[in-house]
C-alpha cells in the first residue's frame, strides 16, 4: 500500500498578495454601480432641492479702522515722554473683544424684542444673532470686518447699524470711568424705576377702570343722591296707596254685588221704586261722605238715620203690597273692585321698585367707597412717580453736565476707531443656488465613493479571481464567466436570490410539460466551453488547472480532490468540464468518483437502457461509448463501487454502493492504489464540506486538491478555514476554481485593460 505524502506548508509564512489593479477597482465600482448611482443621484437631488428651497440670505458688512489715538495714546506730551508701543494686532484684538461681548449682543437683541419678553425668548434671539454674526481681524491693516447674515437685506443692514451704535456706546462706557459712569448708572436705575412706576400706575388704572378719578367720584355722588330722592318719593307713594287700599277694603264690605231694579204694575211699586231710588241716593251720598268724614260725624249719622227710616218705610210698604220685583248687577260694586285691583297692583310695583332702589343704592355706595380708596392709592402712586421723575430729570442734567466737564477737561483725546465702510443694504445673495448645486455634486461624488469603500470593506464574498488570490494566497486555475445576467446589489438587498425566476420556472416545469426546466447558466457555460467552436477556450480555461494537476506529484496517475463548501457552489459543471478535457490527454478512461450523491439524488443522472450515463454531447471521443468490462478487474473496487460509463465519452463515473462501506482517509489507500493502476486521472467529487467531513479526510490521498468558490456567495472566512482544514489534514491545495463568476466591466471599457 502506497500512501502519497506531501510537505505540509507553513501557514504562518507571509502570504504573497497580488497588487490591486485597475481591473479590481473597476470590478468593485461596476459591481456596486446601482448603489453608486442611487446614492449619487439621491444626494445630488436632495442638495439641489435644498439649494432652491433654502430661503435666500444676505450679508451686510462694515469695516472699522483702529488708530493709535484717544484712549490708547497714553504718552506724556507735556514732559516729552516716549510714546507707548503696541504689538501688531494688539489694538484690534482689544476692539474685537468688545465687539464679541455677549452683553453687547444682548443689548442689540433687546432693541428688537418686547420689553416683557421672557428669558427663554431672549436666549433664543441671542443665539440666533451670534450664529449669524461674524468678526474678522486684519492685523497688518489694523482693521476689523464685521458682517451679519439675514434673510432680509434691510434687516441685516439695520441690525449691523444697531450693533455699531451699541458698540461705540459700550466702548465709551468701558474706557470712560468716574463720575459720568456713576451718574449714568444712577440715571439708568432711576429710569428703570420710573418705567416700572409708570407701568404699575397704568396697570392699576386698567385693573380698576380709572380714567379720571375726580370726575368718576362726582358722578358716583350725583348718582347716589338721585337714587336717595327716588327712594323717598317711592316710599311716600307706597304709604299713600296702602292707606287708600285699606279704606276701600273696609267700605267695599257694605256694597252688594246685586241690587233691586224695579217693582211691577202698581203705584205702590212705583212709590217703592222711588223710595228705593232715594235710598240708593242716600247710600251713595253716605259712601261719599264716609270717604271724606269720620264714621261718627254728624253728617254721616244723619244720613244713616235717614237711610234707616227709609228702609223701615219701604218694609212697611212691602208688607202691604203684593208685587213682583227684579234685581240686577251693581255697577258701583264693579267700580270699587276695579279701584281695589288697581291700587293693589300699584302697591306691588312700588314695593318691587323699593327693593330695586335699595339694591342700587347699596351698590352705588360700595362703588363710591371703592372709588375713594382707589383715588387715594392713585394719589400716592402719582406722588411716587413725580418724585422719580424729578430724580430722573436731576440725574439727566447732572450726566450732561458731567460729560460737558469731561470733554472740556479731555479735549485732546478722541475716539480711535473709525468706520471706513458703513453698513449698506446688500443686493446679492450670500447663498447662491449654484454654490449648493456644485457642493451637492461634490458631496454626492464623495458619499458615493465612501459608500463603495464601506460596502467593499464590509463585503466578505469574492467577485473576481484577483480577490481570491489575494485572500487565499492560491492561484485561480479556472474562472469561466457565466452568461447569466448577474444580480445587482439592490436585488440582493431586496431579498431576491440569483436565479430565483429560474427556480420558479423549474418548479412549474414539473406540472407544465411544455415549459422546459432551465439549466444553471454556469452549467451551460462550462459544458459549452468544451464543445464545438469553443474548444480552444475550454483548453485555455482548464489548461492551467490540468498543468497544476500534472505538476502536483511525480506519479503517473493523479488523484484530484474536487471540494466545495456548499452543494450549490457549482462544482458539478467544473468536474464534468475538467473530465471532458482530460480525456483527450489520456489513453485510459477518466474516472470520476461521485461521493456527493446521496440516495436517489444522482448528480450525474441515471443510466439508460444500455447502462450509460447521458452527458452533453461534445466532441465524440468514444462514439460507441466505453465498456466497463474492459477495465482491469479489481476486487476492492468492485465490492464498494458501482461503475457507470458515460455515453460518447471515455469517462467512467463511480458511485458507492448503497449497502457498501466506503472507507475514508488512510483506510481507503488500498482502494485508490487499485484505481490508480487502471486510470491516469481520478477525479473525486467530494461531498460539500458543510454537509460531511469525508472530503477533507480524503485530502491526504489526493495528489492535488482544487477548491470551488462561488462568486458573491462563498464568504472569505469560510474559504480560508476550508483551506486550513485541508492543509491540517495533510492535503495539498493547488488552486481555486471560481464558479458563477460574472463580468461587471462593460466591453467598451474592458478592451482597454
Number of C-alpha atoms within 10 A of each C-alpha: 11 10 14 16 14 16 9 12 13 8 10 6 7 8 13 12 15 13 10 11 11 10 14 17 11 17 19 19 19 18 22 21 19 15 19 21 14 15 19 23 17 15 20 22 16 14 21 21 15 15 21 14 10 13 12 17 18 23 27 27 23 20 18 20 18 20 16 16 14 16 14 17 17 14 13 11 10 6 7 8 10 10 11 11 10 10 7 13 16 12 20 22 18 11 19 18 11 17 23 15 13 13 13 18 21 17 16 22 21 14 11 11 13 10 8 6 10 10 9 9 12 16 13 11 18 19 15 12 19 14 11 13 21 16 16 12 18 14 15 8 12 18 25 22 16 22 20 26 24 21 14 16 22 15 16 25 25 17 24 24 19 16 20 21 13 17 21 15 12 18 16 14 13 11 11 13 10 9 14 20 18 12 18 18 14 17 21 15 13 20 19 14 16 21 15 13 19 17 12 13 17 12 12 16 17 11 9 11 11 17 10 10 18 13 11 16 18 12 12 18 16 12 16 19 13 12 17 16 10 13 18 12 11 17 14 11 13 19 12 11 16 14 10 14 17 12 13 16 13 9 13 16 9 10 16 12 13 13 15 14 14 18 19 14 10 13 10 17 20 14 14 20 19 14 17 19 15 14 20 14 13 17 18 14 15 21 18 12 16 19 14 10 14 12 14 10 11 11 15 20 15 13 18 16 11 15 19 13 13 17 15 12 14 18 13 11 16 14 9 9 13 13 12 11 12 10 11 11 13 15 13 15 16 13 10 15 15 12 13 19 12 12 19 15 11 16 19 12 13 19 15 12 16 19 12 13 17 15 12 16 19 14 13 18 16 12 16 20 14 14 20 16 12 17 19 13 14 17 13 12 17 15 12 15 19 14 13 20 18 14 17 21 15 12 20 19 13 17 21 14 13 18 14 13 12 15 13 10 10 11 9 11 14 13 15 15 19 13 14 11 12 15 22 17 16 18 11 13 16 16 15 14 19 12 13 20 20 15 16 25 19 15 17 24 19 13 17 23 16 13 17 21 14 11 14 15 9 9 13 15 20 20 24 21 20 20 19 24 18 16 17 22 16 18 19 24 23 23 23 22 16 19 16 17 12 17 15 17 15 14 13 11 9 8 9 14 12 17 16 10 12 15 16 12 16 17 13 14 15 12 9 12 9 8 13 12 17 15 11 17 16 22 20 16 20 25 21 19 22 25 19 11 10 13 16 13 15 23 18 14 22 25 18 16 21 17 11 18 20 18 13 20 17 9 13 11 18 21 28 25 28 26 29 28 22 18 15 11 19 22 26 21 17 25 19 22 22 24 23 24 21 21 20 14 12 13 11 16 24 27 26 24 21 21 18 22 16 13 6 8 10 12 12 17 13 14 14 10 7 9 15 22 21 16 15 15 15 16 14 13 17 14 11 11 18 21 17 17 8 7 13 12 12 13 10 14 18 14 14 19 20 15 22 22 25 23 26 21 27 26 27 25 21 21 20 21 14 12 8 10 11 16 14 17 16 17 12 16 20 16 20 20 16 17 20 18 13 19 21 21 25 25 24 25 23 23 23 22 16 12 12 13 14 17 25 26 18 24 30 26 27 28 26 26 29 23 24 26 31 24 21 19 17 19 16 18 13 15 20 14 12 19 21 16 16 21 20 17 16 22 28 26 24 20 23 25 25 26 25 24 22 22 19 20 17 11 9 8 9 12 8 6 8
